[in-house]
Amino acid sequence: MVSLRPISESNREAVEALRRSPSQEQFVSTVADSLLEAAEEPDGRALYWAVYAEETPVGFVMISDEVGHPDYIPHYLWKLLIDERYQRRGFGTATLDLIVEYFRGRPGVEVLSTSAGEGDGSPITFYERYGFEQTGEIVFHNEVLLRFNLR
């Protein structure tokens, strides 16, 4: 059973201790760096949670729902990190299911977007297996934009 829980003083240390595999480091920032990015980018209006499997923190997810400036993409999966010890167990897919459910519950939201860099260890294949499609656009720091139709 996967759930999303707020990050608080009681779980922050455990959530920030989650790690990526070495091959993923160029594609996924640490939890601490992601939280710092959220604070430095207030118009992104980040919402974020710890990903739990039962009572164990296994990941981190951050989204933008509505945004405060056109430089940001609304309804955007900003960060997804599943600790390297818990990968390939369905937690990433289950987390995406919860994020899709969240956005499907938002009136008028038709598309969920995300982006990822290309190369060995890139999460693009994971997103495509889920149903995201590449748009052909390059955004942010030379990342491929992907979209998932919610309706």
GROMACS elastic network, one bead per residue, 0.5 to 0.9 nm:
[ bonds ]
;  ai    aj funct       b0    kb
    1    52     6  0.80360   500
    1    53     6  0.55894   500
    1    54     6  0.56710   500
    1    94     6  0.86521   500
    2    51     6  0.68401   500
    2    52     6  0.54589   500
    2    54     6  0.64293   500
    2    91     6  0.69470   500
    2    94     6  0.65377   500
    2    95     6  0.71169   500
    2    98     6  0.86644   500
    3    50     6  0.82411   500
    3    51     6  0.58823   500
    3    52     6  0.52315   500
    3    53     6  0.66574   500
    3    54     6  0.75668   500
    3    94     6  0.86753   500
    3    95     6  0.77382   500
    3    98     6  0.79264   500
    4    48     6  0.87525   500
    4    49     6  0.55728   500
    4    50     6  0.56418   500
    4    52     6  0.62223   500
    4    60     6  0.85691   500
    4    61     6  0.84156   500
    4    95     6  0.79218   500
    4    98     6  0.79986   500
    5     8     6  0.89421   500
    5    48     6  0.86893   500
    5    49     6  0.52775   500
    5    50     6  0.52057   500
    5    51     6  0.65186   500
    5    52     6  0.71639   500
    6    11     6  0.87343   500
    6    48     6  0.72347   500
    6    50     6  0.61419   500
    7    10     6  0.79476   500
    7    11     6  0.61747   500
    7    12     6  0.57528   500
    7    15     6  0.77157   500
    7    48     6  0.77357   500
    7    49     6  0.58724   500
    7    50     6  0.59285   500
    8    11     6  0.55317   500
    8    12     6  0.55781   500
    9    12     6  0.53031   500
    9    13     6  0.76551   500
   10    13     6  0.76308   500
   10    14     6  0.85667   500
   11    14     6  0.54435   500
   11    15     6  0.61689   500
   11    16     6  0.86009   500
   11    50     6  0.84906   500
   11    57     6  0.83215   500
   12    15     6  0.51292   500
   12    16     6  0.59477   500
   12    17     6  0.84708   500
   12    50     6  0.87274   500
   13    16     6  0.51736   500
   13    17     6  0.61649   500
   14    17     6  0.51138   500
   14    18     6  0.69250   500
   14    57     6  0.70652   500
   15    18     6  0.55452   500
   15    31     6  0.71108   500
   15    32     6  0.87850   500
   15    50     6  0.65224   500
   15    51     6  0.86273   500
   15    57     6  0.63033   500
   15    58     6  0.78187   500
   15    59     6  0.71283   500
   15    60     6  0.72091   500
   16    19     6  0.81396   500
   16    30     6  0.73660   500
   16    31     6  0.51913   500
   16    32     6  0.57253   500
   16    60     6  0.88276   500
   17    30     6  0.86730   500
   17    31     6  0.78982   500
   17    32     6  0.87551   500
   17    83     6  0.88775   500
   18    30     6  0.77147   500
   18    31     6  0.72411   500
   18    57     6  0.81341   500
   18    58     6  0.71241   500
   18    59     6  0.66765   500
   18    60     6  0.81951   500
   18    81     6  0.81604   500
   18    82     6  0.76108   500
   18    83     6  0.51450   500
   18    84     6  0.79363   500
   18    85     6  0.89349   500
   19    22     6  0.89634   500
   19    30     6  0.69506   500
   19    31     6  0.83346   500
   19    59     6  0.86985   500
   19    81     6  0.80004   500
   19    82     6  0.77081   500
   19    84     6  0.60122   500
   19    85     6  0.82329   500
   20    23     6  0.79819   500
   20    24     6  0.59014   500
   20    25     6  0.62012   500
   20    28     6  0.72830   500
   20    29     6  0.82611   500
   20    30     6  0.75459   500
   20    81     6  0.70645   500
   20    82     6  0.71562   500
   20    83     6  0.55841   500
   20    84     6  0.51614   500
   20    85     6  0.86943   500
   21    24     6  0.53055   500
   21    25     6  0.66116   500
   21    83     6  0.78204   500
   21    84     6  0.53086   500
   21    85     6  0.86625   500
   21   121     6  0.89306   500
   22    25     6  0.53958   500
   22    26     6  0.83071   500
   22   121     6  0.88730   500
   23    26     6  0.71875   500
   23    27     6  0.83663   500
   23   120     6  0.70861   500
   23   121     6  0.52268   500
   23   122     6  0.82972   500
   24    27     6  0.53299   500
   24    28     6  0.60264   500
   24    29     6  0.87683   500
   24   120     6  0.83366   500
   24   121     6  0.53568   500
   24   122     6  0.67947   500
   24   123     6  0.82014   500
   25    28     6  0.54935   500
   25    29     6  0.66313   500
   25    30     6  0.82425   500
   25   121     6  0.86749   500
   26    29     6  0.75704   500
   26   117     6  0.81916   500
   26   121     6  0.85096   500
   26   122     6  0.85074   500
   27   116     6  0.67910   500
   27   117     6  0.60665   500
   27   118     6  0.83674   500
   27   121     6  0.77530   500
   27   122     6  0.63683   500
   27   123     6  0.76739   500
   28    34     6  0.89872   500
   28    79     6  0.73021   500
   28    80     6  0.75392   500
   28    81     6  0.67969   500
   28   116     6  0.87030   500
   28   122     6  0.89955   500
   28   123     6  0.89298   500
   29    32     6  0.81614   500
   29    33     6  0.60650   500
   29    34     6  0.61435   500
   29    79     6  0.79530   500
   29    81     6  0.80987   500
   30    33     6  0.51643   500
   30    34     6  0.60963   500
   30    35     6  0.86537   500
   30    81     6  0.79887   500
   31    35     6  0.61818   500
   31    36     6  0.85726   500
   31    59     6  0.88552   500
   31    60     6  0.68632   500
   31    61     6  0.88916   500
   31    79     6  0.89311   500
   31    81     6  0.78639   500
   32    35     6  0.52259   500
   32    36     6  0.62426   500
   32    37     6  0.86411   500
   33    37     6  0.60776   500
   33    38     6  0.86068   500
   34    38     6  0.61951   500
   34    39     6  0.86969   500
   34    62     6  0.80841   500
   34    79     6  0.73974   500
   35    38     6  0.50415   500
   35    39     6  0.63527   500
   35    40     6  0.86965   500
   35    46     6  0.88896   500
   35    48     6  0.84079   500
   35    62     6  0.87888   500
   36    39     6  0.51052   500
   36    40     6  0.61840   500
   36    41     6  0.86120   500
   37    41     6  0.59992   500
   37    42     6  0.88064   500
   38    41     6  0.51878   500
   38    42     6  0.64230   500
   38    43     6  0.89750   500
   38    44     6  0.72022   500
   38    45     6  0.74440   500
   38    46     6  0.57094   500
   38    47     6  0.84876   500
   38    48     6  0.89917   500
   38    62     6  0.86790   500
   39    42     6  0.58772   500
   39    45     6  0.89290   500
   39    46     6  0.83081   500
   40    43     6  0.89474   500
   41    44     6  0.55550   500
   41    45     6  0.74789   500
   41    46     6  0.81770   500
   42    45     6  0.53762   500
   42    46     6  0.73639   500
   42    67     6  0.87877   500
   42    68     6  0.78372   500
   43    46     6  0.82011   500
   43    67     6  0.56798   500
   43    69     6  0.57982   500
   43    71     6  0.87186   500
   43    72     6  0.74127   500
   44    63     6  0.86451   500
   44    64     6  0.58867   500
   44    65     6  0.83231   500
   44    66     6  0.78429   500
   44    67     6  0.51689   500
   44    68     6  0.63936   500
   44    69     6  0.75328   500
   44    71     6  0.86506   500
   44    72     6  0.59159   500
   44    73     6  0.79247   500
   44    74     6  0.81443   500
   45    63     6  0.82524   500
   45    64     6  0.57392   500
   45    65     6  0.71890   500
   45    66     6  0.69061   500
   45    67     6  0.56586   500
   45    68     6  0.69837   500
   46    62     6  0.63796   500
   46    63     6  0.55849   500
   46    65     6  0.74890   500
   46    66     6  0.89504   500
   46    67     6  0.85068   500
   46    78     6  0.80965   500
   47    61     6  0.84378   500
   47    62     6  0.55769   500
   47    63     6  0.53348   500
   47    64     6  0.62372   500
   47    65     6  0.75818   500
   48    60     6  0.74088   500
   48    61     6  0.56012   500
   48    63     6  0.63169   500
   48    64     6  0.88319   500
   48    79     6  0.86960   500
   49    59     6  0.86592   500
   49    60     6  0.59412   500
   49    61     6  0.55948   500
   49    62     6  0.65621   500
   50    57     6  0.65036   500
   50    58     6  0.77143   500
   50    59     6  0.59103   500
   50    61     6  0.65474   500
   50    62     6  0.89631   500
   51    56     6  0.84117   500
   51    57     6  0.57375   500
   51    58     6  0.56853   500
   51    60     6  0.52492   500
   51    61     6  0.69241   500
   51    81     6  0.89344   500
   51    82     6  0.80792   500
   51    91     6  0.82882   500
   51    95     6  0.71754   500
   52    55     6  0.61383   500
   52    56     6  0.53153   500
   52    58     6  0.55013   500
   52    59     6  0.68534   500
   52    60     6  0.86857   500
   52    91     6  0.87419   500
   53    56     6  0.52799   500
   53    57     6  0.63955   500
   53    58     6  0.64007   500
   53    59     6  0.89214   500
   53    91     6  0.76741   500
   54    57     6  0.82539   500
   57    60     6  0.82844   500
   57    83     6  0.87954   500
   58    81     6  0.85323   500
   58    82     6  0.58732   500
   58    83     6  0.56324   500
   58    84     6  0.88261   500
   58    85     6  0.82308   500
   58    86     6  0.63001   500
   58    87     6  0.87621   500
   58    91     6  0.77647   500
   59    80     6  0.74880   500
   59    81     6  0.53016   500
   59    83     6  0.55857   500
   59    86     6  0.83695   500
   59    91     6  0.81085   500
   59    92     6  0.82361   500
   59    95     6  0.88064   500
   60    79     6  0.75266   500
   60    80     6  0.58637   500
   60    81     6  0.51702   500
   60    82     6  0.65313   500
   60    83     6  0.84613   500
   61    77     6  0.78594   500
   61    78     6  0.76585   500
   61    79     6  0.53403   500
   61    81     6  0.64032   500
   61    82     6  0.85885   500
   61    95     6  0.78274   500
   61    99     6  0.88033   500
   62    76     6  0.87389   500
   62    77     6  0.64067   500
   62    78     6  0.53551   500
   62    80     6  0.65830   500
   63    74     6  0.88409   500
   63    75     6  0.71705   500
   63    76     6  0.54943   500
   63    79     6  0.67313   500
   63    80     6  0.88276   500
   63    99     6  0.84009   500
   64    67     6  0.65644   500
   64    72     6  0.83274   500
   64    73     6  0.73932   500
   64    74     6  0.58017   500
   64    75     6  0.55243   500
   64    76     6  0.50306   500
   64    77     6  0.66227   500
   64    78     6  0.65847   500
   65    73     6  0.85534   500
   65    74     6  0.53441   500
   65    76     6  0.64883   500
   65    77     6  0.87367   500
   65   103     6  0.80371   500
   66    73     6  0.83515   500
   66    74     6  0.51538   500
   66    75     6  0.65407   500
   66    76     6  0.89050   500
   67    70     6  0.75471   500
   67    71     6  0.88232   500
   67    72     6  0.62884   500
   67    73     6  0.70813   500
   67    74     6  0.55873   500
   67    75     6  0.84333   500
   68    71     6  0.86789   500
   68    72     6  0.76352   500
   69    72     6  0.59563   500
   69    73     6  0.87024   500
   70    73     6  0.71813   500
   70    74     6  0.87203   500
   72    76     6  0.87145   500
   73    76     6  0.59502   500
   73   113     6  0.76438   500
   73   114     6  0.87775   500
   74   112     6  0.82801   500
   74   113     6  0.79937   500
   75   103     6  0.72425   500
   75   109     6  0.74612   500
   75   110     6  0.89409   500
   75   111     6  0.70814   500
   75   112     6  0.53264   500
   75   113     6  0.63655   500
   75   114     6  0.87066   500
   76   111     6  0.87335   500
   76   112     6  0.57180   500
   76   114     6  0.55077   500
   76   115     6  0.86657   500
   77    80     6  0.74101   500
   77    96     6  0.89536   500
   77    99     6  0.81044   500
   77   112     6  0.71193   500
   77   113     6  0.61353   500
   77   115     6  0.79073   500
   78   113     6  0.86521   500
   78   114     6  0.64057   500
   78   115     6  0.77816   500
   79   114     6  0.85054   500
   80    92     6  0.77587   500
   80    95     6  0.84532   500
   80    96     6  0.87535   500
   81    84     6  0.86911   500
   81    92     6  0.78904   500
   82    85     6  0.82196   500
   82    86     6  0.65214   500
   82    87     6  0.61153   500
   82    91     6  0.71655   500
   82    92     6  0.63480   500
   83    86     6  0.54463   500
   83    87     6  0.64360   500
   84    87     6  0.53525   500
   84    88     6  0.88672   500
   85    88     6  0.89592   500
   86    89     6  0.62655   500
   86    90     6  0.86333   500
   86    91     6  0.74038   500
   87    90     6  0.72793   500
   87    91     6  0.69911   500
   87    92     6  0.74255   500
   88    91     6  0.74966   500
   88    92     6  0.80244   500
   89    92     6  0.79734   500
   89    93     6  0.88853   500
   90    93     6  0.53201   500
   90    94     6  0.60564   500
   90    95     6  0.85584   500
   91    95     6  0.59960   500
   91    96     6  0.85659   500
   92    95     6  0.50739   500
   92    96     6  0.62584   500
   92    97     6  0.86368   500
   92   126     6  0.88430   500
   93    96     6  0.50438   500
   93    97     6  0.61896   500
   93    98     6  0.87816   500
   93   126     6  0.86596   500
   93   127     6  0.89543   500
   93   130     6  0.72677   500
   94    98     6  0.64442   500
   94    99     6  0.88140   500
   95    98     6  0.51388   500
   95    99     6  0.63335   500
   95   100     6  0.86206   500
   96   100     6  0.59756   500
   96   101     6  0.83887   500
   96   130     6  0.83231   500
   97   100     6  0.51481   500
   97   101     6  0.60811   500
   97   102     6  0.85971   500
   98   101     6  0.50063   500
   98   102     6  0.61535   500
   98   103     6  0.87799   500
   99   103     6  0.63357   500
   99   104     6  0.85503   500
  100   103     6  0.52178   500
  100   104     6  0.59885   500
  100   105     6  0.85412   500
  100   112     6  0.75124   500
  100   148     6  0.89241   500
  100   150     6  0.71016   500
  101   104     6  0.50715   500
  101   105     6  0.62559   500
  101   106     6  0.89672   500
  101   150     6  0.88776   500
  102   105     6  0.53053   500
  102   106     6  0.69098   500
  103   106     6  0.51214   500
  103   107     6  0.83235   500
  103   109     6  0.65308   500
  103   110     6  0.83535   500
  103   111     6  0.84345   500
  103   112     6  0.74517   500
  103   150     6  0.76835   500
  104   107     6  0.74067   500
  104   108     6  0.86322   500
  104   109     6  0.67409   500
  104   110     6  0.77357   500
  104   150     6  0.62080   500
  104   151     6  0.75964   500
  105   109     6  0.82882   500
  106   109     6  0.58204   500
  107   110     6  0.86182   500
  109   112     6  0.79473   500
  109   150     6  0.75047   500
  109   151     6  0.85261   500
  110   148     6  0.86387   500
  110   149     6  0.61565   500
  110   150     6  0.52209   500
  110   151     6  0.59246   500
  111   147     6  0.64240   500
  111   148     6  0.55984   500
  111   150     6  0.53452   500
  111   151     6  0.78199   500
  112   132     6  0.86222   500
  112   146     6  0.84338   500
  112   147     6  0.56916   500
  112   148     6  0.50888   500
  112   149     6  0.65428   500
  112   150     6  0.67511   500
  113   132     6  0.81869   500
  113   145     6  0.70891   500
  113   146     6  0.56168   500
  113   148     6  0.62422   500
  113   149     6  0.88266   500
  114   127     6  0.87659   500
  114   132     6  0.85697   500
  114   144     6  0.84196   500
  114   145     6  0.59870   500
  114   146     6  0.53027   500
  114   147     6  0.64754   500
  114   148     6  0.84891   500
  115   124     6  0.80699   500
  115   134     6  0.88784   500
  115   138     6  0.84544   500
  115   139     6  0.74569   500
  115   140     6  0.85033   500
  115   143     6  0.56697   500
  115   144     6  0.52537   500
  115   146     6  0.56075   500
  115   147     6  0.85095   500
  116   122     6  0.69384   500
  116   123     6  0.66137   500
  116   124     6  0.61876   500
  116   142     6  0.84344   500
  116   144     6  0.53832   500
  116   145     6  0.69083   500
  116   146     6  0.80273   500
  117   122     6  0.62124   500
  117   123     6  0.79139   500
  117   124     6  0.76573   500
  117   141     6  0.80335   500
  117   142     6  0.66509   500
  117   144     6  0.60686   500
  118   121     6  0.82100   500
  118   122     6  0.55449   500
  118   123     6  0.82082   500
  118   124     6  0.72724   500
  118   142     6  0.86077   500
  118   143     6  0.70747   500
  118   144     6  0.72546   500
  119   122     6  0.54388   500
  121   124     6  0.88173   500
  122   125     6  0.72287   500
  122   126     6  0.83766   500
  123   126     6  0.52010   500
  123   127     6  0.64180   500
  123   128     6  0.87556   500
  124   127     6  0.51933   500
  124   128     6  0.61650   500
  124   129     6  0.86553   500
  124   132     6  0.87085   500
  124   134     6  0.86582   500
  124   144     6  0.82415   500
  124   146     6  0.83220   500
  125   128     6  0.50159   500
  125   129     6  0.61086   500
  125   130     6  0.86186   500
  126   129     6  0.52406   500
  126   130     6  0.64749   500
  126   131     6  0.89685   500
  126   132     6  0.88952   500
  127   130     6  0.50806   500
  127   131     6  0.64797   500
  127   132     6  0.54123   500
  127   133     6  0.79508   500
  127   146     6  0.80536   500
  127   148     6  0.89903   500
  128   131     6  0.50105   500
  128   133     6  0.59328   500
  128   134     6  0.79447   500
  128   146     6  0.83522   500
  129   132     6  0.72858   500
  130   148     6  0.87210   500
  131   147     6  0.85009   500
  131   148     6  0.62937   500
  131   149     6  0.83338   500
  132   146     6  0.58040   500
  132   147     6  0.51626   500
  132   149     6  0.77143   500
  133   145     6  0.84474   500
  133   146     6  0.52134   500
  133   147     6  0.53692   500
  133   148     6  0.64497   500
  133   149     6  0.89245   500
  134   137     6  0.77373   500
  134   144     6  0.68929   500
  134   145     6  0.59559   500
  134   147     6  0.65117   500
  135   138     6  0.84967   500
  135   144     6  0.77306   500
  135   145     6  0.58369   500
  135   146     6  0.56352   500
  135   147     6  0.67803   500
  136   144     6  0.71039   500
  136   145     6  0.69588   500
  136   146     6  0.82499   500
  137   143     6  0.83848   500
  137   144     6  0.61869   500
  137   145     6  0.55573   500
  137   146     6  0.83135   500
  138   141     6  0.82410   500
  138   142     6  0.57165   500
  138   143     6  0.53385   500
  138   145     6  0.58713   500
  139   142     6  0.57249   500
  139   143     6  0.52339   500
  139   144     6  0.63997   500
  139   145     6  0.63053   500
  140   143     6  0.60835   500
  140   144     6  0.88267   500
